[in-house]
């Protein structure tokens, strides 16, 4: 084909008027619209995650409040001091001992009754080995359960009175535990005057509350929503997380790809718990790009036959 021939001019005209515009449509427009969609999804996810995080914080704050209730009741504190044998020199009458046991049993039960329905209960462990478990279904603690050997108990001791947020776990210390996992807040109860350890308390909430929150959440793209604890272990997720997804959280990556899909990763801290709310928003593959590529290939073949 000679450069000055009519056929050459026709091919060049075809190239500039058909092929170049299609190249722009195929490679630039899909990329532009995909970036625009990702930006809109990010803004929407950031807005919704802020609201979602507040709801989770509400439950964590409720659990934290329950672990502080002994400090606001003089009868409970008096009973705990006695159980810790701080007042050995005081000989209590049977009636006084009964009142102390009632304070640890009945008053905690009243606190549970006034809490949210998803708060399943509290368990109080005193230094003398006494266990006071109060739950919504009135279950009792497991006999001779090794509380001091549990991870959450040790974490509460290490926190030295501060709240410890415990991720998803079984209520294996109760005879009739919830069928589902729970998440919890634990802490040491200390004598405000002497700093003596009086007890360790843990308050539990059903993870189904997180399921309800996520189910009520509506997102305009296919996404996986997960709540992770301070060790990046799953507290609850509406879909199974792949190892690459969890790794992206560890590395604070903005996106992650697996064998099938690519996800945009949006992370948000949940209050002071060091937990994270993570959105894995699937980035859809552009059907425009695929169709445009097929059209471009067709045009190239047409030009070759010209």
C-alpha positions as CSV (number, residue, x, y, z in Angstrom):
1,X,0.0,0.0,0.0
2,X,1.6,3.2,-1.2
3,X,1.6,6.2,1.2
4,X,0.0,8.5,-1.4
5,X,-2.6,6.0,-2.7
6,X,-6.3,6.4,-2.3
7,X,-6.5,3.2,-0.3
8,X,-3.9,4.5,2.2
9,X,-5.8,7.7,2.6
10,X,-9.0,5.8,3.2
11,X,-7.3,3.6,5.9
12,X,-5.9,6.7,7.6
13,X,-9.3,8.4,7.5
14,X,-10.8,5.2,9.0
15,X,-8.0,5.2,11.6
16,X,-8.5,8.8,12.8
17,X,-12.3,8.9,12.7
18,X,-13.1,5.4,14.0
19,X,-10.2,3.7,15.7
20,X,-8.9,6.6,17.7
21,X,-12.3,7.5,19.2
22,X,-12.9,3.9,20.1
23,X,-9.5,3.7,21.8
24,X,-10.5,6.7,23.9
25,X,-13.8,5.1,24.7
26,X,-12.2,1.7,25.5
27,X,-9.3,2.7,27.6
28,X,-10.0,6.2,29.1
29,X,-13.8,6.3,29.7
30,X,-14.0,3.1,31.7
31,X,-11.1,4.1,33.8
32,X,-12.6,7.5,34.5
33,X,-16.0,6.1,35.4
34,X,-14.4,3.4,37.6
35,X,-12.4,6.0,39.5
36,X,-15.5,8.1,39.9
37,X,-17.5,5.1,41.2
38,X,-14.7,4.2,43.6
39,X,-14.6,7.8,44.9
40,X,-18.4,7.8,45.4
41,X,-18.3,4.4,47.1
42,X,-15.5,5.6,49.4
43,X,-17.4,8.7,50.4
44,X,-20.5,6.7,51.1
45,X,-18.7,3.9,53.0
46,X,-16.9,6.5,55.1
47,X,-20.2,8.1,56.0
48,X,-21.9,4.9,56.8
49,X,-19.0,3.4,58.7
50,X,-19.0,6.5,61.0
51,X,-22.6,5.7,61.9
52,X,-21.9,2.0,62.2
53,X,-18.9,2.6,64.4
54,X,-21.0,4.7,66.8
55,X,-23.5,1.9,67.2
56,X,-20.8,-0.6,68.0
57,X,-19.2,1.9,70.5
58,X,-22.6,2.1,72.2
59,X,-22.6,-1.6,73.1
60,X,-18.9,-1.5,74.1
61,X,-19.7,1.5,76.4
62,X,-22.6,-0.4,77.8
63,X,-20.4,-3.3,78.7
64,X,-17.7,-1.0,80.1
65,X,-20.4,0.7,82.3
66,X,-21.5,-2.7,83.6
67,X,-17.9,-3.5,84.7
68,X,-17.9,-0.3,86.7
69,X,-21.1,-0.8,88.5
70,X,-19.5,-2.3,91.7
71,X,-17.8,1.1,92.3
72,X,-21.2,2.8,92.5
73,X,-22.8,0.5,95.1
74,X,-21.4,0.6,98.7
75,X,-23.0,-2.7,99.6
76,X,-21.2,-4.5,96.7
77,X,-17.9,-2.8,97.5
78,X,-18.3,-3.8,101.2
79,X,-19.0,-7.4,100.2
80,X,-16.0,-7.5,97.9
81,X,-13.7,-6.2,100.6
82,X,-14.9,-8.9,102.9
83,X,-14.5,-11.6,100.2
84,X,-11.0,-10.3,99.7
85,X,-10.4,-10.9,103.4
86,X,-9.4,-7.2,103.9
87,X,-11.5,-7.1,107.0
88,X,-10.5,-10.4,108.7
89,X,-10.7,-8.8,112.1
90,X,-14.4,-8.1,111.6
91,X,-16.6,-11.1,112.5
92,X,-19.8,-10.9,110.6
93,X,-23.1,-12.4,111.8
94,X,-24.9,-14.9,109.6
95,X,-27.4,-12.2,108.7
96,X,-24.6,-9.8,107.6
97,X,-23.0,-12.6,105.5
98,X,-26.4,-13.3,103.9
99,X,-26.8,-9.6,103.0
100,X,-23.4,-9.5,101.4
101,X,-24.2,-12.5,99.3
102,X,-27.5,-10.9,98.3
103,X,-25.7,-7.7,97.3
104,X,-23.4,-9.7,95.0
105,X,-26.2,-11.8,93.6
106,X,-29.4,-9.7,93.4
107,X,-28.0,-6.3,92.7
108,X,-25.9,-7.5,89.8
109,X,-29.0,-9.2,88.4
110,X,-30.9,-5.9,88.6
111,X,-28.1,-4.2,86.7
112,X,-28.4,-6.9,83.9
113,X,-32.2,-6.4,83.8
114,X,-31.7,-2.7,83.2
115,X,-29.2,-3.2,80.3
116,X,-29.8,-3.7,76.6
117,X,-31.4,-7.0,75.6
118,X,-28.3,-8.1,73.8
119,X,-26.2,-7.8,77.0
120,X,-26.1,-11.4,78.1
121,X,-24.6,-11.1,81.6
122,X,-21.7,-10.5,83.9
123,X,-19.4,-12.9,85.8
124,X,-17.5,-11.8,88.9
125,X,-14.5,-13.7,90.2
126,X,-13.3,-13.0,93.7
127,X,-9.8,-13.9,95.1
128,X,-11.3,-16.5,97.4
129,X,-12.6,-18.4,94.4
130,X,-16.2,-17.4,94.6
131,X,-18.0,-17.0,91.3
132,X,-21.0,-14.7,90.8
133,X,-22.5,-15.2,87.3
134,X,-25.6,-13.2,86.4
135,X,-27.1,-13.6,82.9
136,X,-30.4,-13.0,81.2
137,X,-31.3,-16.7,81.2
138,X,-30.3,-17.2,84.9
139,X,-27.6,-19.7,84.2
140,X,-24.9,-20.7,86.7
141,X,-21.1,-20.9,86.4
142,X,-19.3,-24.1,85.7
143,X,-18.0,-25.8,88.8
144,X,-14.2,-25.4,89.3
145,X,-13.7,-23.5,86.1
146,X,-10.1,-22.3,85.8
147,X,-10.8,-18.6,85.4
148,X,-7.3,-17.6,86.3
149,X,-5.9,-19.6,83.4
150,X,-8.0,-17.9,80.8
151,X,-6.5,-15.3,78.4
152,X,-9.1,-12.6,79.2
153,X,-8.5,-13.0,82.9
154,X,-4.7,-12.5,82.4
155,X,-5.3,-9.5,80.2
156,X,-7.5,-7.9,82.8
157,X,-4.7,-8.4,85.4
158,X,-2.2,-6.8,83.0
159,X,-4.5,-3.8,82.3
160,X,-4.3,-3.0,86.1
161,X,-7.8,-1.7,86.4
162,X,-8.4,-0.4,82.8
163,X,-11.0,-1.9,80.6
164,X,-10.0,-4.8,78.4
165,X,-12.0,-5.5,75.3
166,X,-12.3,-9.2,74.5
167,X,-13.1,-10.4,71.0
168,X,-15.3,-13.3,70.0
169,X,-15.3,-16.2,72.4
170,X,-17.5,-18.9,73.9
171,X,-19.2,-18.6,77.3
172,X,-17.6,-21.9,78.3
173,X,-17.5,-20.8,82.0
174,X,-21.4,-21.0,82.1
175,X,-23.4,-24.2,82.4
176,X,-26.0,-22.9,79.9
177,X,-24.0,-20.6,77.6
178,X,-25.4,-18.8,74.6
179,X,-25.2,-20.9,71.4
180,X,-23.5,-18.0,69.6
181,X,-20.2,-16.4,70.5
182,X,-20.0,-13.3,72.7
183,X,-17.7,-10.3,72.9
184,X,-16.8,-8.8,76.2
185,X,-15.3,-6.1,78.4
186,X,-13.3,-7.2,81.5
187,X,-11.4,-5.3,84.2
188,X,-10.0,-5.6,87.8
189,X,-12.1,-4.2,90.6
190,X,-9.8,-2.5,93.1
191,X,-10.4,-0.9,96.5
192,X,-10.3,2.8,95.7
193,X,-8.4,3.5,99.0
194,X,-5.8,0.8,99.2
195,X,-5.6,-0.3,95.5
196,X,-6.1,-3.9,96.7
197,X,-7.5,-6.3,94.1
198,X,-11.1,-7.2,95.0
199,X,-12.3,-9.1,92.0
200,X,-12.2,-9.5,88.2
201,X,-15.4,-8.9,86.3
202,X,-16.3,-9.6,82.7
203,X,-19.5,-8.4,80.9
204,X,-20.7,-10.2,77.8
205,X,-22.8,-9.2,74.7
206,X,-24.1,-11.5,72.0
207,X,-22.3,-11.2,68.7
208,X,-25.7,-11.4,67.0
209,X,-26.1,-7.7,67.7
210,X,-23.3,-7.1,65.2
211,X,-25.1,-9.3,62.7
212,X,-28.2,-7.3,63.1
213,X,-26.3,-4.0,62.6
214,X,-24.7,-5.3,59.5
215,X,-27.9,-6.7,58.1
216,X,-29.6,-3.3,58.5
217,X,-26.7,-1.8,56.6
218,X,-27.4,-1.2,52.9
219,X,-24.6,-0.7,50.4
220,X,-24.8,-0.1,46.7
221,X,-21.9,-2.5,45.8
222,X,-21.1,-6.0,46.9
223,X,-19.0,-5.6,50.1
224,X,-17.8,-7.6,53.0
225,X,-18.0,-5.9,56.4
226,X,-16.0,-7.1,59.4
227,X,-15.3,-6.2,63.0
228,X,-11.8,-7.1,64.1
229,X,-10.4,-7.0,67.6
230,X,-7.0,-5.6,68.7
231,X,-5.2,-8.6,67.5
232,X,-7.0,-8.4,64.1
233,X,-9.0,-11.5,64.8
234,X,-12.6,-11.6,63.5
235,X,-15.2,-10.6,66.0
236,X,-17.9,-10.8,63.4
237,X,-18.0,-10.7,59.6
238,X,-20.9,-11.1,57.1
239,X,-18.7,-13.2,54.9
240,X,-15.5,-15.3,55.4
241,X,-12.3,-13.3,55.1
242,X,-9.5,-14.6,53.0
243,X,-5.9,-14.6,54.3
244,X,-5.1,-11.8,51.8
245,X,-7.9,-9.7,53.3
246,X,-6.6,-10.1,56.8
247,X,-3.1,-9.3,55.6
248,X,-4.3,-6.1,54.0
249,X,-5.5,-5.0,57.4
250,X,-2.2,-5.7,59.0
251,X,-0.4,-3.7,56.3
252,X,-3.1,-0.9,56.3
253,X,-3.4,-1.4,52.5
254,X,-6.0,0.6,50.5
255,X,-6.8,-2.4,48.2
256,X,-6.4,-6.1,48.0
257,X,-6.8,-8.7,45.3
258,X,-7.4,-12.4,45.5
259,X,-7.9,-15.1,42.8
260,X,-11.4,-13.7,41.8
261,X,-11.9,-10.1,42.8
262,X,-10.2,-6.9,43.8
263,X,-11.5,-5.0,46.9
264,X,-11.1,-1.5,48.1
265,X,-10.2,-1.6,51.8
266,X,-11.7,1.1,54.2
267,X,-10.7,0.9,57.8
268,X,-12.1,2.8,60.8
269,X,-11.1,2.6,64.5
270,X,-13.8,1.8,67.0
271,X,-13.4,4.2,69.9
272,X,-10.7,3.3,72.5
273,X,-11.0,-0.4,72.1
274,X,-8.3,-0.7,69.4
275,X,-10.8,-2.6,67.4
276,X,-11.4,-1.9,63.7
277,X,-14.4,-1.8,61.4
278,X,-13.3,-2.8,57.9
279,X,-15.1,-2.5,54.6
280,X,-14.0,-4.7,51.7
281,X,-15.8,-3.1,48.8
282,X,-15.6,-5.2,45.6
283,X,-14.4,-3.2,42.6
284,X,-16.5,-4.5,39.6
285,X,-14.8,-5.3,36.4
286,X,-16.0,-2.9,33.7
287,X,-18.2,-4.6,31.1
288,X,-17.7,-1.4,29.0
289,X,-14.0,-2.2,28.8
290,X,-14.6,-5.8,27.7
291,X,-17.1,-4.8,25.1
292,X,-14.9,-1.9,23.9
293,X,-12.0,-4.3,23.5
294,X,-14.0,-6.6,21.4
295,X,-15.2,-3.7,19.3
296,X,-11.6,-2.4,18.9
297,X,-10.4,-5.9,17.8
298,X,-13.3,-5.9,15.2
299,X,-12.3,-2.5,13.9
300,X,-8.6,-3.6,13.7
301,X,-9.6,-6.6,11.6
302,X,-11.7,-4.3,9.4
303,X,-8.8,-2.0,8.8
304,X,-6.6,-4.9,7.9
305,X,-9.0,-6.0,5.2
306,X,-9.4,-2.5,3.8
